[in-house]
Amino acid sequence: MEATLKTLWMKFSVLGCGWLGLPLAEFLVKKEFVVKGSTTSEEKLLLLKSKRIHPYLIEINNQRSNDAIEDFLQTDVLFVNVPFGKQRENRQAYVDLIAKIEQSSVQKVIFVSSTSVYADTNSTITKTAGFEINPAKQGLLDLENLFRGNKHFDCTVIRFSGLIGGSRNPGNFFKEGRIVKNGLAPVNLIHLKDCIHIVYTILEKKAWNQVFNASADSHPTRKEFYTAATLLANKTPATFLEELDRFKIISNEPLKKALGYTFHYPDLMQLL
């Protein structure tokens, strides 16, 4: 399987070598892919190069990046990381990016989204279409649709739940003295290692033009999980109110079935 995969997708470009993009790029380099990685920081270029990642200084909303983008997009698969806090501001930048992709050699796109697009409906979310939308994340959903609706390339969307692992220690999420509402609500989280391996499994399975919800199997309460994580970090936990307001549970069953994927960290409490 791997030899065939490398033959098909030897060139992989990672737009945004941050918390997920950088370790994903490193993982693919070890799998003998030719990997291009972008950053908005000149200081990070040498770091990428030291990890055998071809470095590019790219800001998609900066026209001065045009030449770099054109070369960066000479690739087979493009991995797109959206800065979740700036979807509305960056919409035109992504429209312009898609126009450049249409003129490039990109055949496949993996677009990173978030399960925050789902409204809190006090239910388990299994469907990826025909759902109640979180109004605050309409901009992100619009970007998904821009990529998914394009006829020049195939696009698979991964909606990740809350991201943990690597530099994101959940024991640091809530400071001592903070009062946290909805303490009995279930959490939806996923570990960095599973994020990386889900991306790779999509490549292996050629699972294109699909949408996947990616979250760990278990959903402990906010109070249970973050209290334990904070104590393990040798810190004093925040105060979690024992109340249950609006919530959602993200099911990973459709993803596991479609990809034949087994989570490395299915149980969040055991992960701690």
KOLZA-737217 format. One record per residue (C-alpha): residue in three letters; y negated, x, z negated. Coordinates in steps of 0.05 Angstrom, whole numbers, padded with zeros to 5 digits, always signed. Layout:
N
ALAYXZ
...
END
This chain:
272
MET+00000+00000+00000
GLU-00050+00054-00020
ALA-00039+00096+00043
THR-00052+00034+00086
LEU-00113+00016+00044
LYS-00144+00085+00052
THR-00132+00082+00127
LEU-00169+00015+00131
TRP-00226+00028+00083
MET-00241+00102+00078
LYS-00316+00093+00072
PHE-00345+00055+00013
SER-00419+00049-00005
VAL-00441+00030-00075
LEU-00511+00000-00078
GLY-00532+00014-00149
CYS-00494+00069-00187
GLY-00506+00042-00257
TRP-00459+00018-00312
LEU-00408-00009-00263
GLY-00426+00024-00198
LEU-00420+00096-00221
PRO-00351+00092-00253
LEU-00327+00050-00194
ALA-00351+00104-00146
GLU-00317+00158-00188
PHE-00252+00117-00187
LEU-00254+00110-00112
VAL-00268+00183-00102
LYS-00204+00198-00140
LYS-00169+00151-00093
GLU-00194+00196-00036
PHE-00246+00148-00008
VAL-00310+00175+00021
VAL-00360+00144-00026
LYS-00435+00138-00017
GLY-00476+00119-00079
SER-00548+00097-00086
THR-00596+00106-00143
THR-00670+00093-00154
SER-00677+00156-00196
GLU-00687+00225-00165
GLU-00659+00256-00228
LYS-00592+00221-00217
LEU-00581+00249-00147
LEU-00551+00314-00173
LEU-00506+00276-00221
LEU-00477+00235-00163
LYS-00468+00298-00121
SER-00431+00333-00178
LYS-00382+00275-00179
ARG-00369+00282-00103
ILE-00408+00218-00089
HIS-00455+00225-00029
PRO-00523+00210-00062
TYR-00578+00166-00034
LEU-00646+00150-00063
ILE-00655+00076-00046
GLU-00700+00021-00070
ILE-00686-00040-00027
ASN-00756-00069-00037
ASN-00788-00003-00015
GLN-00797+00006+00060
ARG-00797+00082+00051
SER-00722+00076+00037
ASN-00708+00051+00108
ASP-00680+00116+00137
ALA-00636+00127+00076
ILE-00611+00055+00079
GLU-00591+00061+00152
ASP-00547+00122+00137
PHE-00521+00091+00072
LEU-00498+00030+00111
GLN-00455+00071+00159
THR-00395+00050+00119
ASP-00335+00002+00119
VAL-00345-00034+00053
LEU-00411-00046+00017
PHE-00411-00060-00058
VAL-00475-00097-00078
ASN-00500-00098-00150
VAL-00555-00148-00163
PRO-00605-00134-00218
PHE-00594-00200-00254
GLY-00663-00201-00285
LYS-00699-00196-00219
GLN-00664-00243-00171
ARG-00726-00284-00155
GLU-00771-00223-00146
ASN-00720-00188-00102
ARG-00699-00246-00056
GLN-00739-00222+00004
ALA-00713-00151-00007
TYR-00642-00177-00002
VAL-00659-00218+00060
ASP-00684-00153+00091
LEU-00622-00116+00067
ILE-00577-00167+00101
ALA-00615-00157+00166
LYS-00601-00083+00161
ILE-00527-00096+00145
GLU-00522-00137+00209
GLN-00543-00076+00249
SER-00496-00029+00212
SER-00421-00013+00213
VAL-00409-00053+00149
GLN-00349-00099+00158
LYS-00338-00123+00087
VAL-00384-00137+00027
ILE-00367-00145-00046
PHE-00424-00180-00081
VAL-00429-00176-00156
SER-00452-00240-00189
SER-00445-00271-00258
THR-00411-00330-00292
SER-00480-00346-00319
VAL-00489-00388-00256
TYR-00447-00442-00291
ALA-00481-00490-00338
ASP-00455-00498-00409
THR-00414-00561-00400
ASN-00371-00557-00463
SER-00310-00547-00418
THR-00265-00496-00384
ILE-00291-00472-00317
THR-00237-00463-00264
LYS-00272-00484-00200
THR-00319-00437-00163
ALA-00351-00493-00122
GLY-00377-00562-00137
PHE-00399-00544-00208
GLU-00459-00558-00251
ILE-00508-00502-00240
ASN-00547-00465-00294
PRO-00619-00477-00270
ALA-00641-00409-00295
LYS-00591-00376-00248
GLN-00605-00415-00185
GLY-00637-00352-00155
LEU-00573-00313-00164
LEU-00532-00369-00133
ASP-00580-00370-00074
LEU-00568-00296-00063
GLU-00493-00307-00065
ASN-00500-00359-00010
LEU-00543-00313+00032
PHE-00486-00262+00034
ARG-00429-00311+00038
GLY-00460-00350+00095
ASN-00470-00290+00140
LYS-00425-00288+00202
HIS-00433-00213+00214
PHE-00389-00191+00156
ASP-00337-00218+00107
CYS-00362-00226+00036
THR-00325-00235-00029
VAL-00364-00253-00092
ILE-00342-00232-00162
ARG-00374-00271-00218
PHE-00365-00226-00278
SER-00372-00251-00349
GLY-00407-00211-00403
LEU-00396-00137-00391
ILE-00369-00091-00445
GLY-00338-00022-00447
GLY-00367+00045-00428
SER-00437+00051-00456
ARG-00438-00023-00475
ASN-00411-00026-00545
PRO-00411-00099-00569
GLY-00422-00072-00639
ASN-00493-00057-00618
PHE-00509-00125-00588
PHE-00536-00160-00649
LYS-00579-00124-00701
GLU-00575-00131-00776
GLY-00618-00188-00801
ARG-00617-00228-00737
ILE-00598-00301-00743
VAL-00553-00320-00684
LYS-00546-00393-00665
ASN-00482-00426-00639
GLY-00438-00378-00677
LEU-00375-00419-00664
ALA-00383-00418-00589
PRO-00328-00381-00550
VAL-00348-00316-00516
ASN-00334-00298-00444
LEU-00329-00223-00435
ILE-00294-00171-00391
HIS-00282-00097-00400
LEU-00308-00044-00351
LYS-00237-00020-00334
ASP-00218-00090-00311
CYS-00281-00096-00270
ILE-00263-00033-00232
HIS-00190-00052-00222
ILE-00207-00122-00198
VAL-00252-00092-00144
TYR-00196-00046-00123
THR-00145-00102-00122
ILE-00190-00142-00076
LEU-00188-00083-00028
GLU-00113-00078-00035
LYS-00101-00152-00024
LYS-00154-00158+00031
ALA-00181-00217-00009
TRP-00242-00232+00032
ASN-00288-00292+00037
GLN-00270-00315-00033
VAL-00304-00325-00100
PHE-00271-00301-00164
ASN-00288-00314-00237
ALA-00272-00251-00277
SER-00265-00258-00352
ALA-00215-00235-00404
ASP-00158-00281-00425
SER-00182-00293-00495
HIS-00245-00328-00520
PRO-00257-00315-00594
THR-00318-00345-00626
ARG-00384-00308-00623
LYS-00382-00300-00698
GLU-00311-00273-00700
PHE-00318-00224-00643
TYR-00387-00195-00656
THR-00378-00191-00731
ALA-00314-00150-00722
ALA-00346-00106-00668
THR-00407-00092-00711
LEU-00365-00074-00772
LEU-00324-00026-00730
ALA-00389+00007-00709
ASN-00403+00017-00784
LYS-00463-00029-00782
THR-00483-00092-00819
PRO-00470-00154-00777
ALA-00521-00205-00759
THR-00517-00275-00789
PHE-00480-00323-00743
LEU-00492-00396-00757
GLU-00428-00436-00762
GLU-00446-00487-00711
LEU-00420-00506-00642
ASP-00471-00528-00592
ARG-00467-00520-00516
PHE-00414-00473-00489
LYS-00366-00459-00431
ILE-00299-00423-00425
ILE-00288-00383-00362
SER-00216-00387-00338
ASN-00187-00326-00303
GLU-00124-00362-00282
PRO-00146-00373-00209
LEU-00163-00298-00203
LYS-00097-00276-00233
LYS-00058-00322-00188
ALA-00095-00305-00124
LEU-00094-00229-00135
GLY-00031-00222-00176
TYR-00074-00186-00226
THR-00056-00168-00297
PHE-00114-00153-00343
HIS-00116-00085-00378
TYR-00155-00117-00436
PRO-00135-00190-00438
ASP-00145-00199-00514
LEU-00216-00184-00536
MET-00198-00178-00610
GLN-00143-00128-00595
LEU-00191-00090-00551
LEU-00234-00076-00612
END
